[in-house]
Amino acid sequence: MGVDARTGRLWRNGRMGRAGRWEPPRVECAPAGYGRVMDDDVSTGPRGRFLGPVERAGIADWLDRGVSVRGIARRLGRPASTVCREIRRNRNPVTGRYEPRLAGILAARRRRRPKTARVHATPGLLDYIRAGLEARWSPEQIAGRLRADFPDNDGMHVCTETIYQAIYVQARGELRRDVARALRTGRAARRPRAGDARRPRFREPMVMISERPPEVGDRAVPGHWEGDLIMGASNRSAIGTLVERSTRFTILLHLPDGHDAEHVQRAVIDQMRRLPRHLRNSLTWDQGAELALHGRIRAALDMQVYFCDPHSPWQRGTNENTNGLLRQYFPKGTDLSGYSRAYLDAVAEELNDRPRKTLGFRKPSEAILDLIDTP
């Protein structure tokens, strides 16, 4: 049969049947040198995660008889995808035929451990990942950008899990030193997987989010923004955030003198006036007291202001997600009044230079430029 002694003993001694008793496999020697498996035996070989030698012999025989992949899978009691993958990966690279003994050797060689990690085997890949982490890109953003920057180089295409393994498992002092600084979660190890109606807040009537046009919800028209504050220690300092819904472009508001309604409306007007008119359609905010002067914003910018329902942060999901990203730069419990306007602009520029999955791994800065150039 062309197999080693251990495999021969397994074939001779049989296997453990589904009923719990020891059953000999029905195998007879074939002229072609393969183990001929009877057609009515639908569960040949030892059942486990990997295909056994008897199953591989059956695959070869049934292929010679012209049985389809799904027909072979039914006889073996395996998924059709398993059989298809086995034939595709382990066929003879010279003749193109599926040979069971060679297929077993190829499969065993592929399972051999340890393997050289792909991030170490591909020149330049590890440096690209490290540069992305230093720019505070997430592993998913790095993986997506690799495909955009190297469309014809399959060696540079890795999945997000490969990058996480390079950080948490395979890196020993290389990437692991920078995990707490580079990853937004700050973890050095992987985590295991296992409103009522109330009185109006402002004197001037609020326009609620339920009255917002449908075009804002589906992001079909650009120029609709979401805003909020991220608070410092003891809520004594704050930074304002504005995010455009369709491009995820972020603007940070410098509030060194306080975050009351007067200072917030001034900062919003100063920043939004710099944008073209067609990118100032609406602003959605929560019912925080800092936007009590929303009438001034609406009049100065000719831009409608909408308010979310109480206790409904998901109605500003884009802004809430952005605030979570900004906490990597402005940790909770710190004094935010000490950051300069230049530093806030640099943080916003870096955040807008990150590729985003929702934009097809384009950068918000690229997307907003397209809108500015096309009024």
Contacts in CASP RR format, 6 or more apart in sequence:
PFRMAT RR
TARGET T0000
AUTHOR 0000-0000-0000
METHOD contacts of the structure
MODEL  1
MGVDARTGRLWRNGRMGRAGRWEPPRVECAPAGYGRVMDDDVSTGPRGRF
LGPVERAGIADWLDRGVSVRGIARRLGRPASTVCREIRRNRNPVTGRYEP
RLAGILAARRRRRPKTARVHATPGLLDYIRAGLEARWSPEQIAGRLRADF
PDNDGMHVCTETIYQAIYVQARGELRRDVARALRTGRAARRPRAGDARRP
RFREPMVMISERPPEVGDRAVPGHWEGDLIMGASNRSAIGTLVERSTRFT
ILLHLPDGHDAEHVQRAVIDQMRRLPRHLRNSLTWDQGAELALHGRIRAA
LDMQVYFCDPHSPWQRGTNENTNGLLRQYFPKGTDLSGYSRAYLDAVAEE
LNDRPRKTLGFRKPSEAILDLIDTP
1 8 0 8 1.000
1 11 0 8 1.000
1 29 0 8 1.000
1 33 0 8 1.000
1 34 0 8 1.000
1 35 0 8 1.000
2 33 0 8 1.000
2 101 0 8 1.000
3 11 0 8 1.000
3 53 0 8 1.000
3 101 0 8 1.000
7 53 0 8 1.000
10 46 0 8 1.000
10 53 0 8 1.000
11 25 0 8 1.000
11 27 0 8 1.000
11 53 0 8 1.000
11 54 0 8 1.000
13 22 0 8 1.000
13 24 0 8 1.000
14 22 0 8 1.000
14 23 0 8 1.000
14 24 0 8 1.000
14 25 0 8 1.000
15 22 0 8 1.000
15 23 0 8 1.000
15 24 0 8 1.000
15 25 0 8 1.000
15 45 0 8 1.000
15 46 0 8 1.000
15 47 0 8 1.000
16 22 0 8 1.000
16 23 0 8 1.000
16 46 0 8 1.000
17 23 0 8 1.000
18 43 0 8 1.000
25 37 0 8 1.000
25 41 0 8 1.000
25 44 0 8 1.000
25 45 0 8 1.000
25 54 0 8 1.000
26 37 0 8 1.000
26 38 0 8 1.000
26 41 0 8 1.000
27 35 0 8 1.000
27 36 0 8 1.000
27 37 0 8 1.000
27 44 0 8 1.000
27 54 0 8 1.000
27 57 0 8 1.000
28 35 0 8 1.000
28 36 0 8 1.000
28 38 0 8 1.000
29 35 0 8 1.000
29 36 0 8 1.000
30 36 0 8 1.000
30 61 0 8 1.000
32 64 0 8 1.000
34 57 0 8 1.000
34 58 0 8 1.000
34 60 0 8 1.000
34 61 0 8 1.000
34 100 0 8 1.000
35 54 0 8 1.000
35 57 0 8 1.000
35 58 0 8 1.000
35 61 0 8 1.000
35 100 0 8 1.000
36 57 0 8 1.000
36 58 0 8 1.000
36 61 0 8 1.000
37 44 0 8 1.000
37 54 0 8 1.000
37 57 0 8 1.000
37 58 0 8 1.000
37 61 0 8 1.000
37 62 0 8 1.000
37 75 0 8 1.000
39 75 0 8 1.000
41 75 0 8 1.000
42 74 0 8 1.000
42 75 0 8 1.000
42 76 0 8 1.000
42 77 0 8 1.000
43 76 0 8 1.000
43 77 0 8 1.000
44 54 0 8 1.000
44 55 0 8 1.000
44 57 0 8 1.000
44 58 0 8 1.000
44 76 0 8 1.000
45 52 0 8 1.000
45 53 0 8 1.000
45 54 0 8 1.000
45 55 0 8 1.000
46 52 0 8 1.000
46 54 0 8 1.000
50 107 0 8 1.000
50 111 0 8 1.000
51 59 0 8 1.000
51 78 0 8 1.000
51 82 0 8 1.000
51 86 0 8 1.000
51 107 0 8 1.000
53 100 0 8 1.000
53 101 0 8 1.000
53 104 0 8 1.000
55 76 0 8 1.000
55 78 0 8 1.000
56 86 0 8 1.000
56 100 0 8 1.000
56 101 0 8 1.000
56 103 0 8 1.000
56 104 0 8 1.000
57 100 0 8 1.000
58 72 0 8 1.000
58 75 0 8 1.000
58 76 0 8 1.000
58 100 0 8 1.000
59 72 0 8 1.000
59 76 0 8 1.000
59 83 0 8 1.000
59 86 0 8 1.000
59 87 0 8 1.000
59 98 0 8 1.000
59 100 0 8 1.000
59 103 0 8 1.000
60 98 0 8 1.000
60 99 0 8 1.000
60 100 0 8 1.000
60 103 0 8 1.000
62 71 0 8 1.000
62 72 0 8 1.000
62 75 0 8 1.000
63 72 0 8 1.000
63 87 0 8 1.000
63 98 0 8 1.000
67 75 0 8 1.000
69 80 0 8 1.000
69 83 0 8 1.000
69 84 0 8 1.000
69 87 0 8 1.000
70 80 0 8 1.000
71 80 0 8 1.000
72 83 0 8 1.000
73 79 0 8 1.000
73 80 0 8 1.000
73 82 0 8 1.000
73 83 0 8 1.000
76 83 0 8 1.000
86 103 0 8 1.000
86 107 0 8 1.000
87 98 0 8 1.000
89 106 0 8 1.000
89 107 0 8 1.000
89 110 0 8 1.000
90 98 0 8 1.000
90 102 0 8 1.000
90 103 0 8 1.000
90 104 0 8 1.000
90 106 0 8 1.000
90 107 0 8 1.000
91 97 0 8 1.000
91 98 0 8 1.000
91 99 0 8 1.000
91 103 0 8 1.000
92 98 0 8 1.000
92 99 0 8 1.000
92 102 0 8 1.000
117 165 0 8 1.000
117 166 0 8 1.000
117 170 0 8 1.000
118 125 0 8 1.000
118 155 0 8 1.000
118 158 0 8 1.000
118 162 0 8 1.000
119 125 0 8 1.000
119 126 0 8 1.000
119 129 0 8 1.000
119 158 0 8 1.000
119 162 0 8 1.000
119 163 0 8 1.000
119 166 0 8 1.000
119 170 0 8 1.000
120 126 0 8 1.000
120 170 0 8 1.000
122 155 0 8 1.000
122 156 0 8 1.000
124 156 0 8 1.000
125 146 0 8 1.000
125 155 0 8 1.000
125 156 0 8 1.000
125 158 0 8 1.000
126 166 0 8 1.000
126 174 0 8 1.000
126 175 0 8 1.000
128 142 0 8 1.000
128 146 0 8 1.000
128 156 0 8 1.000
129 142 0 8 1.000
129 163 0 8 1.000
129 166 0 8 1.000
129 175 0 8 1.000
130 174 0 8 1.000
130 175 0 8 1.000
130 178 0 8 1.000
132 141 0 8 1.000
132 142 0 8 1.000
133 142 0 8 1.000
133 167 0 8 1.000
133 175 0 8 1.000
133 178 0 8 1.000
133 182 0 8 1.000
133 183 0 8 1.000
134 178 0 8 1.000
134 182 0 8 1.000
135 350 0 8 1.000
135 353 0 8 1.000
135 354 0 8 1.000
136 182 0 8 1.000
136 184 0 8 1.000
136 328 0 8 1.000
136 350 0 8 1.000
136 354 0 8 1.000
137 145 0 8 1.000
137 354 0 8 1.000
137 355 0 8 1.000
138 183 0 8 1.000
138 184 0 8 1.000
139 160 0 8 1.000
139 163 0 8 1.000
139 164 0 8 1.000
139 167 0 8 1.000
140 160 0 8 1.000
140 357 0 8 1.000
141 354 0 8 1.000
141 355 0 8 1.000
141 356 0 8 1.000
141 357 0 8 1.000
141 361 0 8 1.000
142 163 0 8 1.000
143 158 0 8 1.000
143 159 0 8 1.000
143 160 0 8 1.000
143 162 0 8 1.000
143 163 0 8 1.000
144 355 0 8 1.000
144 357 0 8 1.000
144 361 0 8 1.000
145 355 0 8 1.000
145 361 0 8 1.000
146 156 0 8 1.000
146 157 0 8 1.000
146 158 0 8 1.000
147 157 0 8 1.000
147 361 0 8 1.000
148 355 0 8 1.000
148 361 0 8 1.000
149 156 0 8 1.000
150 156 0 8 1.000
150 157 0 8 1.000
164 190 0 8 1.000
166 175 0 8 1.000
167 175 0 8 1.000
167 176 0 8 1.000
167 179 0 8 1.000
167 183 0 8 1.000
168 176 0 8 1.000
168 179 0 8 1.000
168 189 0 8 1.000
168 190 0 8 1.000
175 182 0 8 1.000
176 188 0 8 1.000
179 186 0 8 1.000
179 187 0 8 1.000
179 188 0 8 1.000
180 186 0 8 1.000
180 187 0 8 1.000
180 188 0 8 1.000
184 324 0 8 1.000
184 325 0 8 1.000
184 327 0 8 1.000
184 328 0 8 1.000
185 191 0 8 1.000
195 309 0 8 1.000
195 310 0 8 1.000
195 311 0 8 1.000
195 312 0 8 1.000
196 310 0 8 1.000
198 310 0 8 1.000
200 206 0 8 1.000
201 287 0 8 1.000
201 288 0 8 1.000
201 289 0 8 1.000
201 292 0 8 1.000
202 292 0 8 1.000
202 294 0 8 1.000
203 292 0 8 1.000
204 294 0 8 1.000
204 295 0 8 1.000
206 287 0 8 1.000
206 294 0 8 1.000
206 307 0 8 1.000
207 304 0 8 1.000
207 305 0 8 1.000
207 306 0 8 1.000
207 307 0 8 1.000
208 306 0 8 1.000
208 307 0 8 1.000
208 308 0 8 1.000
208 309 0 8 1.000
209 284 0 8 1.000
209 306 0 8 1.000
209 307 0 8 1.000
209 308 0 8 1.000
209 309 0 8 1.000
209 315 0 8 1.000
210 309 0 8 1.000
211 306 0 8 1.000
212 282 0 8 1.000
212 284 0 8 1.000
212 306 0 8 1.000
215 221 0 8 1.000
216 224 0 8 1.000
216 245 0 8 1.000
216 281 0 8 1.000
216 282 0 8 1.000
216 284 0 8 1.000
217 224 0 8 1.000
217 245 0 8 1.000
219 245 0 8 1.000
219 246 0 8 1.000
221 246 0 8 1.000
221 281 0 8 1.000
222 244 0 8 1.000
222 245 0 8 1.000
222 246 0 8 1.000
222 247 0 8 1.000
222 278 0 8 1.000
222 279 0 8 1.000
222 281 0 8 1.000
222 371 0 8 1.000
223 244 0 8 1.000
223 245 0 8 1.000
223 246 0 8 1.000
223 278 0 8 1.000
223 279 0 8 1.000
223 280 0 8 1.000
223 281 0 8 1.000
223 282 0 8 1.000
223 371 0 8 1.000
224 244 0 8 1.000
224 245 0 8 1.000
224 246 0 8 1.000
224 281 0 8 1.000
224 282 0 8 1.000
224 283 0 8 1.000
224 284 0 8 1.000
225 242 0 8 1.000
225 243 0 8 1.000
225 244 0 8 1.000
225 245 0 8 1.000
225 272 0 8 1.000
225 282 0 8 1.000
225 283 0 8 1.000
225 284 0 8 1.000
226 242 0 8 1.000
226 243 0 8 1.000
226 245 0 8 1.000
226 283 0 8 1.000
226 284 0 8 1.000
226 285 0 8 1.000
226 316 0 8 1.000
226 317 0 8 1.000
226 318 0 8 1.000
226 319 0 8 1.000
227 240 0 8 1.000
227 241 0 8 1.000
227 242 0 8 1.000
227 243 0 8 1.000
227 283 0 8 1.000
227 284 0 8 1.000
227 285 0 8 1.000
227 316 0 8 1.000
227 319 0 8 1.000
228 240 0 8 1.000
228 241 0 8 1.000
228 285 0 8 1.000
228 286 0 8 1.000
228 316 0 8 1.000
228 319 0 8 1.000
228 320 0 8 1.000
228 323 0 8 1.000
229 238 0 8 1.000
229 239 0 8 1.000
229 240 0 8 1.000
229 241 0 8 1.000
229 255 0 8 1.000
229 259 0 8 1.000
229 264 0 8 1.000
229 290 0 8 1.000
230 238 0 8 1.000
230 239 0 8 1.000
230 240 0 8 1.000
230 241 0 8 1.000
230 323 0 8 1.000
230 326 0 8 1.000
230 327 0 8 1.000
230 330 0 8 1.000
230 336 0 8 1.000
231 237 0 8 1.000
231 238 0 8 1.000
231 336 0 8 1.000
232 238 0 8 1.000
232 330 0 8 1.000
232 332 0 8 1.000
232 333 0 8 1.000
232 334 0 8 1.000
232 335 0 8 1.000
232 336 0 8 1.000
233 333 0 8 1.000
233 334 0 8 1.000
233 335 0 8 1.000
234 333 0 8 1.000
236 335 0 8 1.000
236 337 0 8 1.000
237 255 0 8 1.000
237 258 0 8 1.000
237 259 0 8 1.000
237 335 0 8 1.000
237 336 0 8 1.000
237 337 0 8 1.000
237 338 0 8 1.000
238 255 0 8 1.000
238 258 0 8 1.000
238 259 0 8 1.000
238 290 0 8 1.000
238 336 0 8 1.000
239 252 0 8 1.000
239 253 0 8 1.000
239 254 0 8 1.000
239 255 0 8 1.000
239 326 0 8 1.000
239 330 0 8 1.000
239 336 0 8 1.000
239 339 0 8 1.000
239 344 0 8 1.000
240 252 0 8 1.000
240 253 0 8 1.000
240 255 0 8 1.000
240 259 0 8 1.000
240 264 0 8 1.000
240 267 0 8 1.000
241 250 0 8 1.000
241 251 0 8 1.000
241 252 0 8 1.000
241 253 0 8 1.000
241 319 0 8 1.000
241 322 0 8 1.000
241 323 0 8 1.000
241 326 0 8 1.000
242 250 0 8 1.000
242 251 0 8 1.000
242 252 0 8 1.000
242 253 0 8 1.000
242 268 0 8 1.000
242 271 0 8 1.000
242 272 0 8 1.000
242 283 0 8 1.000
243 249 0 8 1.000
243 250 0 8 1.000
243 251 0 8 1.000
243 318 0 8 1.000
243 319 0 8 1.000
243 322 0 8 1.000
244 250 0 8 1.000
244 279 0 8 1.000
244 364 0 8 1.000
244 368 0 8 1.000
245 318 0 8 1.000
246 367 0 8 1.000
246 371 0 8 1.000
247 359 0 8 1.000
247 364 0 8 1.000
247 367 0 8 1.000
247 368 0 8 1.000
247 371 0 8 1.000
248 318 0 8 1.000
248 322 0 8 1.000
248 356 0 8 1.000
248 358 0 8 1.000
248 359 0 8 1.000
248 364 0 8 1.000
248 367 0 8 1.000
249 352 0 8 1.000
249 364 0 8 1.000
249 365 0 8 1.000
249 367 0 8 1.000
249 368 0 8 1.000
250 322 0 8 1.000
250 326 0 8 1.000
250 348 0 8 1.000
250 351 0 8 1.000
250 352 0 8 1.000
250 364 0 8 1.000
251 271 0 8 1.000
251 272 0 8 1.000
251 348 0 8 1.000
252 326 0 8 1.000
252 344 0 8 1.000
252 345 0 8 1.000
252 347 0 8 1.000
252 348 0 8 1.000
253 264 0 8 1.000
253 267 0 8 1.000
253 268 0 8 1.000
253 271 0 8 1.000
253 344 0 8 1.000
254 267 0 8 1.000
254 339 0 8 1.000
254 340 0 8 1.000
254 341 0 8 1.000
254 344 0 8 1.000
255 263 0 8 1.000
255 264 0 8 1.000
255 267 0 8 1.000
255 337 0 8 1.000
256 337 0 8 1.000
256 338 0 8 1.000
257 263 0 8 1.000
258 337 0 8 1.000
259 290 0 8 1.000
260 289 0 8 1.000
260 290 0 8 1.000
261 289 0 8 1.000
261 290 0 8 1.000
261 291 0 8 1.000
261 292 0 8 1.000
261 293 0 8 1.000
262 293 0 8 1.000
264 290 0 8 1.000
264 291 0 8 1.000
264 293 0 8 1.000
265 291 0 8 1.000
265 293 0 8 1.000
265 294 0 8 1.000
265 296 0 8 1.000
265 297 0 8 1.000
268 283 0 8 1.000
268 297 0 8 1.000
268 301 0 8 1.000
269 296 0 8 1.000
269 297 0 8 1.000
269 300 0 8 1.000
269 301 0 8 1.000
272 280 0 8 1.000
272 283 0 8 1.000
272 301 0 8 1.000
272 303 0 8 1.000
273 300 0 8 1.000
273 301 0 8 1.000
276 372 0 8 1.000
276 375 0 8 1.000
277 302 0 8 1.000
278 371 0 8 1.000
278 375 0 8 1.000
279 368 0 8 1.000
279 371 0 8 1.000
279 372 0 8 1.000
280 301 0 8 1.000
280 302 0 8 1.000
280 303 0 8 1.000
281 303 0 8 1.000
281 304 0 8 1.000
282 303 0 8 1.000
282 304 0 8 1.000
282 305 0 8 1.000
282 306 0 8 1.000
283 297 0 8 1.000
283 303 0 8 1.000
283 304 0 8 1.000
283 305 0 8 1.000
283 306 0 8 1.000
284 305 0 8 1.000
284 306 0 8 1.000
284 307 0 8 1.000
284 308 0 8 1.000
284 315 0 8 1.000
284 316 0 8 1.000
284 319 0 8 1.000
285 291 0 8 1.000
285 294 0 8 1.000
285 305 0 8 1.000
285 306 0 8 1.000
285 307 0 8 1.000
285 308 0 8 1.000
285 316 0 8 1.000
286 307 0 8 1.000
286 308 0 8 1.000
286 313 0 8 1.000
286 316 0 8 1.000
287 307 0 8 1.000
287 308 0 8 1.000
287 310 0 8 1.000
291 297 0 8 1.000
291 305 0 8 1.000
291 307 0 8 1.000
294 305 0 8 1.000
294 307 0 8 1.000
295 305 0 8 1.000
297 303 0 8 1.000
297 305 0 8 1.000
298 304 0 8 1.000
298 305 0 8 1.000
308 315 0 8 1.000
308 316 0 8 1.000
309 315 0 8 1.000
313 320 0 8 1.000
314 320 0 8 1.000
322 351 0 8 1.000
325 351 0 8 1.000
326 347 0 8 1.000
326 351 0 8 1.000
329 347 0 8 1.000
330 336 0 8 1.000
330 339 0 8 1.000
349 365 0 8 1.000
351 364 0 8 1.000
352 363 0 8 1.000
352 364 0 8 1.000
352 365 0 8 1.000
352 368 0 8 1.000
353 363 0 8 1.000
353 364 0 8 1.000
353 365 0 8 1.000
354 363 0 8 1.000
354 364 0 8 1.000
355 361 0 8 1.000
355 362 0 8 1.000
355 363 0 8 1.000
356 362 0 8 1.000
356 363 0 8 1.000
356 364 0 8 1.000
359 367 0 8 1.000
END
